[in-house]
Amino acid sequence: MTGRRASEDAVRRLAAQVGMPADEVLPIADTILVRPDPEPADTRS
């Protein structure tokens, strides 16, 4: 999701709506994928 960034005020408003504290809002420099999501389990009988 490149090019999409929420303002600090937007983060604080959303946090207030859901009852979460947002005392400190820090910018994120990059997202790192440590490992891929596991494959879904085969639930067929």
N, CA, C and O atoms as a GROMACS GRO file, in nm:
protein
  180
    1MET      N    1   0.085  -0.116   0.000
    1MET     CA    2   0.000   0.000   0.000
    1MET      C    3   0.090   0.124   0.000
    1MET      O    4   0.106   0.189   0.103
    2THR      N    5   0.147   0.154  -0.110
    2THR     CA    6   0.239   0.267  -0.117
    2THR      C    7   0.163   0.396  -0.143
    2THR      O    8   0.055   0.395  -0.201
    3GLY      N    9   0.221   0.505  -0.099
    3GLY     CA   10   0.163   0.636  -0.125
    3GLY      C   11   0.044   0.671  -0.038
    3GLY      O   12  -0.018   0.775  -0.059
    4ARG      N   13   0.012   0.589   0.057
    4ARG     CA   14  -0.105   0.616   0.142
    4ARG      C   15  -0.057   0.640   0.284
    4ARG      O   16   0.004   0.553   0.345
    5ARG      N   17  -0.085   0.759   0.335
    5ARG     CA   18  -0.037   0.794   0.468
    5ARG      C   19  -0.146   0.872   0.540
    5ARG      O   20  -0.201   0.969   0.487
    6ALA      N   21  -0.175   0.830   0.661
    6ALA     CA   22  -0.275   0.900   0.742
    6ALA      C   23  -0.205   1.010   0.821
    6ALA      O   24  -0.092   0.993   0.868
    7SER      N   25  -0.272   1.121   0.834
    7SER     CA   26  -0.216   1.229   0.914
    7SER      C   27  -0.224   1.192   1.062
    7SER      O   28  -0.302   1.105   1.101
    8GLU      N   29  -0.143   1.258   1.142
    8GLU     CA   30  -0.144   1.232   1.286
    8GLU      C   31  -0.282   1.262   1.344
    8GLU      O   32  -0.330   1.190   1.431
    9ASP      N   33  -0.346   1.368   1.296
    9ASP     CA   34  -0.480   1.402   1.344
    9ASP      C   35  -0.581   1.293   1.309
    9ASP      O   36  -0.667   1.260   1.390
   10ALA      N   37  -0.569   1.237   1.188
   10ALA     CA   38  -0.661   1.131   1.146
   10ALA      C   39  -0.643   1.007   1.234
   10ALA      O   40  -0.740   0.941   1.270
   11VAL      N   41  -0.519   0.975   1.267
   11VAL     CA   42  -0.492   0.860   1.354
   11VAL      C   43  -0.552   0.885   1.493
   11VAL      O   44  -0.612   0.795   1.551
   12ARG      N   45  -0.535   1.005   1.544
   12ARG     CA   46  -0.591   1.037   1.676
   12ARG      C   47  -0.745   1.032   1.676
   12ARG      O   48  -0.805   0.985   1.772
   13ARG      N   49  -0.807   1.082   1.568
   13ARG     CA   50  -0.954   1.077   1.558
   13ARG      C   51  -1.003   0.933   1.556
   13ARG      O   52  -1.099   0.899   1.625
   14LEU      N   53  -0.939   0.848   1.477
   14LEU     CA   54  -0.980   0.708   1.469
   14LEU      C   55  -0.962   0.640   1.604
   14LEU      O   56  -1.048   0.564   1.648
   15ALA      N   57  -0.849   0.666   1.670
   15ALA     CA   58  -0.825   0.607   1.801
   15ALA      C   59  -0.933   0.650   1.901
   15ALA      O   60  -0.981   0.568   1.980
   16ALA      N   61  -0.971   0.776   1.896
   16ALA     CA   62  -1.076   0.825   1.987
   16ALA      C   63  -1.209   0.757   1.959
   16ALA      O   64  -1.285   0.728   2.052
   17GLN      N   65  -1.239   0.731   1.831
   17GLN     CA   66  -1.365   0.666   1.794
   17GLN      C   67  -1.376   0.525   1.850
   17GLN      O   68  -1.485   0.480   1.885
   18VAL      N   69  -1.263   0.455   1.859
   18VAL     CA   70  -1.267   0.318   1.908
   18VAL      C   71  -1.223   0.304   2.052
   18VAL      O   72  -1.212   0.193   2.103
   19GLY      N   73  -1.198   0.418   2.120
   19GLY     CA   74  -1.164   0.415   2.261
   19GLY      C   75  -1.020   0.376   2.292
   19GLY      O   76  -0.991   0.330   2.402
   20MET      N   77  -0.931   0.395   2.195
   20MET     CA   78  -0.789   0.363   2.218
   20MET      C   79  -0.712   0.490   2.250
   20MET      O   80  -0.742   0.596   2.195
   21PRO      N   81  -0.614   0.481   2.339
   21PRO     CA   82  -0.530   0.598   2.363
   21PRO      C   83  -0.436   0.619   2.244
   21PRO      O   84  -0.389   0.522   2.184
   22ALA      N   85  -0.410   0.743   2.211
   22ALA     CA   86  -0.315   0.775   2.104
   22ALA      C   87  -0.227   0.889   2.154
   22ALA      O   88  -0.223   0.997   2.095
   23ASP      N   89  -0.157   0.862   2.263
   23ASP     CA   90  -0.072   0.963   2.324
   23ASP      C   91   0.047   0.998   2.234
   23ASP      O   92   0.089   1.114   2.229
   24GLU      N   93   0.099   0.898   2.166
   24GLU     CA   94   0.217   0.919   2.083
   24GLU      C   95   0.195   0.851   1.948
   24GLU      O   96   0.167   0.731   1.944
   25VAL      N   97   0.208   0.926   1.839
   25VAL     CA   98   0.191   0.873   1.705
   25VAL      C   99   0.325   0.885   1.634
   25VAL      O  100   0.377   0.995   1.615
   26LEU      N  101   0.381   0.770   1.596
   26LEU     CA  102   0.514   0.768   1.534
   26LEU      C  103   0.503   0.732   1.386
   26LEU      O  104   0.424   0.645   1.349
   27PRO      N  105   0.582   0.796   1.302
   27PRO     CA  106   0.581   0.760   1.160
   27PRO      C  107   0.650   0.625   1.138
   27PRO      O  108   0.744   0.589   1.209
   28ILE      N  109   0.603   0.552   1.041
   28ILE     CA  110   0.663   0.423   1.004
   28ILE      C  111   0.742   0.444   0.876
   28ILE      O  112   0.689   0.493   0.776
   29ALA      N  113   0.869   0.406   0.878
   29ALA     CA  114   0.957   0.429   0.764
   29ALA      C  115   0.933   0.327   0.653
   29ALA      O  116   0.937   0.362   0.535
   30ASP      N  117   0.908   0.201   0.690
   30ASP     CA  118   0.893   0.097   0.589
   30ASP      C  119   0.826  -0.024   0.653
   30ASP      O  120   0.826  -0.038   0.775
   31THR      N  121   0.770  -0.108   0.570
   31THR     CA  122   0.711  -0.233   0.616
   31THR      C  123   0.801  -0.346   0.570
   31THR      O  124   0.840  -0.352   0.453
   32ILE      N  125   0.833  -0.435   0.660
   32ILE     CA  126   0.921  -0.547   0.628
   32ILE      C  127   0.844  -0.677   0.646
   32ILE      O  128   0.785  -0.700   0.752
   33LEU      N  129   0.844  -0.761   0.544
   33LEU     CA  130   0.779  -0.891   0.551
   33LEU      C  131   0.882  -0.990   0.603
   33LEU      O  132   0.980  -1.021   0.535
   34VAL      N  133   0.859  -1.041   0.724
   34VAL     CA  134   0.954  -1.133   0.786
   34VAL      C  135   0.937  -1.272   0.727
   34VAL      O  136   1.036  -1.340   0.698
   35ARG      N  137   0.815  -1.314   0.710
   35ARG     CA  138   0.787  -1.443   0.646
   35ARG      C  139   0.648  -1.437   0.586
   35ARG      O  140   0.564  -1.360   0.634
   36PRO      N  141   0.621  -1.514   0.484
   36PRO     CA  142   0.489  -1.510   0.423
   36PRO      C  143   0.384  -1.570   0.516
   36PRO      O  144   0.416  -1.649   0.605
   37ASP      N  145   0.259  -1.533   0.494
   37ASP     CA  146   0.149  -1.592   0.569
   37ASP      C  147   0.143  -1.742   0.541
   37ASP      O  148   0.175  -1.785   0.430
   38PRO      N  149   0.104  -1.822   0.641
   38PRO     CA  150   0.093  -1.966   0.617
   38PRO      C  151  -0.017  -1.997   0.516
   38PRO      O  152  -0.114  -1.922   0.502
   39GLU      N  153   0.000  -2.108   0.448
   39GLU     CA  154  -0.103  -2.152   0.352
   39GLU      C  155  -0.226  -2.199   0.430
   39GLU      O  156  -0.213  -2.254   0.539
   40PRO      N  157  -0.346  -2.176   0.374
   40PRO     CA  158  -0.466  -2.224   0.444
   40PRO      C  159  -0.467  -2.377   0.453
   40PRO      O  160  -0.417  -2.446   0.365
   41ALA      N  161  -0.524  -2.427   0.562
   41ALA     CA  162  -0.532  -2.572   0.581
   41ALA      C  163  -0.634  -2.632   0.485
   41ALA      O  164  -0.734  -2.568   0.452
   42ASP      N  165  -0.610  -2.753   0.441
   42ASP     CA  166  -0.703  -2.824   0.355
   42ASP      C  167  -0.810  -2.885   0.445
   42ASP      O  168  -0.782  -2.978   0.522
   43THR      N  169  -0.931  -2.833   0.436
   43THR     CA  170  -1.038  -2.880   0.525
   43THR      C  171  -1.132  -2.976   0.454
   43THR      O  172  -1.237  -3.013   0.509
   44ARG      N  173  -1.096  -3.018   0.333
   44ARG     CA  174  -1.183  -3.113   0.262
   44ARG      C  175  -1.176  -3.250   0.329
   44ARG      O  176  -1.070  -3.291   0.377
   45SER      N  177  -1.288  -3.320   0.334
   45SER     CA  178  -1.293  -3.453   0.399
   45SER      C  179  -1.241  -3.560   0.307
   45SER      O  180  -1.237  -3.677   0.344
   0.00000   0.00000   0.00000
